[in-house]
Every structure is written in C-alpha cells, then in structure tokens.
Amino acid sequence: MRQSSSGAPRQTAILAGLCLPQVDVLDFHRRMDELGRLAETAGARQVDRLVQQREAPTASHFFGRGKAAQLRDLARRHGADLVLFLNDLSPVQQRNLESAVGCLVLDRTALILDIFAQHAHTRDGKIQVELAQMRYLLPRLTGRGTILSRLGGGIGTRGPGETKLEMDRRRIRGRIARLKEEVEQIRSVRAEQRRRRQRSRLPLAGIVGYTNAGKSTLLNRLTHSQVYAADELFATLDPTTRRLDFDDGHSLLVSDTVGFITDLPRSLEAAFAATLEEITFADLLLHVVDLSSPRLEEEMSAVFAILQHLGLLERPMLTVFNKRDQAPVVSEQLLRRHAPAVAVSALTGEGMEALLSELNRLSRPRERELLLLLPHTEGRLRALLYESGQVLDEAAEEAGHRLRARVPEALAGPFLPFVV
C-alpha cells in the first residue's frame, strides 16, 4: 500500500458505476472522473474502474451478477481495499456487494461524508458531519460485522478528527438524539450572531460555488486573511466570515461556506442546514466559477440547482470567474451572458480592482443624499447619521450643524424633517 502525503498508508480503490439509458454517456464519464478526484481527496489511490450500461440496477447487487463477479476478480487481482460506487446503493445492495467482492463497498454519499469528516475543524462542523454519518450508517450495520471489524479506520469508518465511527446500533441511536439537540443549539447561536451582524447594519456577501473553484483563496485575497485553502475538493467545510473595508469608508461582511457539487445528496443538505442557512441571509451572492474547468457550464448548473432549492436564485448575484491565470483567454460573450461578472485570479491578484469596484457598487443599499440642518439639541440624531450613513461634509453654525450625507433609503425617515 502506497503512502499518502501525510505519511499514512493510502488505500487502493476500484471505481464502479452504472450508466442508465436516460444518462448522457459523456456526462457519466465526467462524473466518474470526478469520483476519482473525490477518492484522491479522501486519501485513496484509484487502481481500476468498472462500468456497466443496463436498463436498470438489480435489487440485490445493483450490478448484474456477471458484472459483480467481474468486480470481485478485479478486487482480488489488485488487492483493492475498497470499491467506490458513483451511484447511491441501498443497504441491501451494499451488503450483498461486500459479500460478493470481499472488501468494503461505499457509494458516493459515504465518500463525500468521509471527506467532510476529514475537513471539519470546528466543533460545529464536527457535530454536523457526525450526525450525517450516524444517520447514513444506522440502516447499514446489519450483516456487515465481518467486513467492518476487519477495518482499522480508513475511508468509510472514520469520524471527525480521525475518530473511529461508533458501530453499535443502540449507542448510535442515542448519539443521533444528542447530536440533533446540539445542531439546534448551533442554529440558535448562529441566529444570535446574525442578529448582531444585522444591528451593525453591514451588508453581507455570501460566497458560493462549485467545490474547488477557489472560494477560500478569493476570501483571503479580498480580506487579507488566512482561511485554509487547498487545491482539493471540499477543502472548506466550516463557514467563515470576514470584514472587507473599502477605501471610501464603505464596509461589508464576506462569508465563505462549503462548496457545492453535482447531485449533492439531500441527506447532506439536511445535515448541513445550519451551515447552508448562513448564505440564505446574504444580501449579495458571489458565485465563484473555475474558469479553467472543462465542465464550467455543468458546474454552474449544479450551483444554480442548489440555489434554487434554497430559494436564492433571485438574490442579487455577482459572478466571479476565477483562475484567470490558468485560462488567459476570457470570452466576452461569457461575461455578458452572466453579467454582472468579472474575471480574476484570486491566486495572483489579477482583476481584483474590477472585482472590488463591482462589489462596492452592488453591496451598497439604495441611498439618498441629504442636505441637513440639525439643531444642537439633536445630538442623538447626528450620532445616528454618523453610525448609519456617510457624512460627506459638515459645518457648525449658530443654528446647528449643516451636513451633507448619504443615508440608506430605509433609514432616511428620521432625517427628513431637517432637510434644507
């Protein structure tokens, strides 16, 4: 078994998938390639792949029996540690395949959960990941004791922080109940954090995009911070919020969150509701797109599908085509089609001035410029003006303070009696 970059043994994996008649063959193979990248991110090395085209999966083994036997022979020939299926498997199919093949069999959902477990660094992230893993594992324990007992803690058996997943059904049920309570506490805490942010009256820009589009690198470039960023799928799991201050005094909050992926399992959406909920409160969405990806349109469509599910497709959006350094020729037609849009390299900084200008413009609330004469007795209103608006000019007079200021439309009411 080869070593991973961290020095731990790398598991060997065979990729498997069933291509159904209604599925585009080219798209199917692209998704198989993505499954290989997910396996690599999880720490596995792909040694072979096996695909089958048929009208429908079988109820017992998903593959036909002949193809299942072929999968067994491949696993033995390579000494494979596990088989990774592109398709979702029922507990019965998973159990029967493991019995037929003789090694651990996981589907794409289990693989993504394993990656999430490795990338959960905060307490909140670990709780949400473990809950999703427990819910996935509970109906899959029956008849798998032999396979699971042989495993020392690799892909599919590890929880957040490299802990070994609980395998006892009774304890899992109790753990699920406790984790659900903790997730509700997370949502309550984040709701209070959002209320505090709203009181600050700073607009919020939420970064969304396909996994590995460069969202965390962009957040670091925009806000001069050091959020973890890596060239791998799902490098970021925990939401991160930073403040961005513009040269003209305008400020906003920018929040990064977990990357999206084609057919993100609904069970994962449910488990990460507390995390995905963060972007539903954004005033503006920054949709980061990997300009160098050969699957650019498909990845954008996957993001739009999740935004639609979250009810966010009508939210103001700025499309940020990232990794311009890897795709120097930028189609003006592409930028126009997804306007407002900019092309940047978060890595080198190219195009950031244009991005900052657009971000400044789009994140401003509708404002009114007012000429005011505030009596000296209106000290509280003058303080509110400095707090909620932008004072452009001020002069003290005998009658009071003469000011020229920009005020958000929604907050202009108290100042209107003093307009001159």
Secondary structure, 3 states (H helix, E strand, C coil): CCECCCCCECEEEEEEEEECCCCCHHHHHHHHHHHHHHHHHHCEEEEEEEEEECCCCECCCECCHHHHHHHHHHHHHHCCCEEEECCCCCHHHHHHHHHHHCCEEEEHHHHHHHHHHHHCCCHHHHHHHHHHHHHHHHHHCCCCHHHHHCCCCCCCCECHHHCECCCCHHHHHHHHHHHHHHHHHHHHHHHHHHHHHHHCCCCEEEEEEECCCCHHHHHHHHHCCCCCCCCCCCCCCCCEEEEEECCCCCEEEEEECCCECCCCCHHHHHHCHHHHHHHHHCCEEEEEEECCCCCHHHHHHHHHHHHHHCCCCCCCEEEEEECHHHCCCCCHHHHHHCCCEEECCCCCCCCHHHHHHHHHHHHCCCEEEEEEEECCCCHHHHHHHHHHCEEEEEEEECCEEEEEEEEEHHHCHHHHHHEC
